[in-house]
Amino acid sequence: MALGSRLAFVVTEDWFLVSHFLPMVRAARELGFEVSVVTRVREHRAAIEAEGARVVPLEADRKSLNPMAAGDAAGRLAATLKSIRPDIVHCIALRSILVGGSAALMAGIDRRVYALTGLGYLGARPDLVGKAARTAIRAVIRGALESRGTRYLLENEDDGRLLGLGPAHVGRVTIVGGAGIDPGRWHPTPLPAPAPLRVAIVARMLWSKGIDVAVAALRLARAGGSDVTLSLYGAPDSANPRAITDAQLRAWSTEPGIAWHGPTSDAAGIWRDHHVCCLPSRGGEGLPRTLLEGAASGRAIVTSDVPGCRRLVRDEVEGRLVPPDDAAALARVFADLAADPDIVARMGAAARARVLDGFTERHVMEAVKGLYRSMLDSGPSRR
């Protein structure tokens, strides 16, 4: 249907596309699009090109949303888009939406997909600065950057409400199961011996992910006599203002029952050795991939009752939902699960079934293909 049509993905980092969004590239290729990926290129060009996409380098600093830096990047991206002449521009994550949407506006490209994957630390801030930032983001995206052909690809309903998108916009919003997961790659394995209860967090080491909350909860649970350990896997993100320092992570690792292992390339192996997948996020999530990986591996999920996380997990079904920033509540959950291995096993089986019911890569790909088809059918291109 899209044979001869062109689609350009705009994403800040090549690793981010490879780790999360290659299924969307495959969906575009299955429809016959000529696909370009405009991104900052580091180590993943070959993986993107292996999917049949052309990689177009664009250097941009993602450390801030400074208007001057964003404006310069948008101007350079607009020139790139004019040379590619895509029928659809697909912008992934907040910064790419702001920069890519501005570039598409300058390049005269009406058909745009804004794929919001959460608001990160801006979404997690409960103070006036965070609220003001979210209000401003909504005003810009739904104002100057919204065209008649703009469609929204979201990972949870809460982000739609944040942008002011409700039932009246049903034809413009597509909700998908995060990035999706390949259930053939992630397999349930037998649980380790029941004691100690082995809890793991696989994520970027950020304060917004609630790593410190898990550490405090672990201390409380062990002080109450529960046999629980906490393993941390991931690196601080130097480009994120909420990164936890190496020194702090090493200091936590000196405490009983806590170990920071650094980054990993074997998440499947981690879930073989642990009972519980945990992410006590403070908010700002789209739908965390780590939860999909843990669930597909048949592990009980313990996470915060915040947008994105609760999109996958139903309390006391696939796992437990706890209030954000509440170490005492999280400690009680750790203690409850440590005392009842049968519940841990039952929740893990339910988590695997949940993934198979709408959260696989194929589910996401078919939803994205439907979105692209509807956009091509909506009228002539403005290439």
Secondary structure, DSSP 4 states (H G I P E B T S, - for coil): --TT-EEEEEEEEHHHIIIIIHHHHHHHHHTT-EEEEEEE-SS-HHHHHTTTPEEEE-----S---HHHHHHHHHHHHHHHHHH--SEEEEESHHHHHHHHHHHHHHT---EEEEE---HHHHH--SHHHHHHHHHHHHHHTTTT--TTEEEEESSHHHHHHTT--GGGGGGEEE--TT-B-TTTS---PPPPSSSEEEEEES--BGGGTHHHHHHHHHHHHHTT--EEEEEE----TTSTTBPPHHHHHHHHTSTTEEE----S-HHHHHHT-SEEEE---S--S--HHHHHHHHTT-EEEEESSTTHHHH--BTTTEEEE-TT-HHHHHHHHHHHHH-HHHHHHHHHHHHHHHHTT-BHHHHHHHHHHHHHHHHTTS----
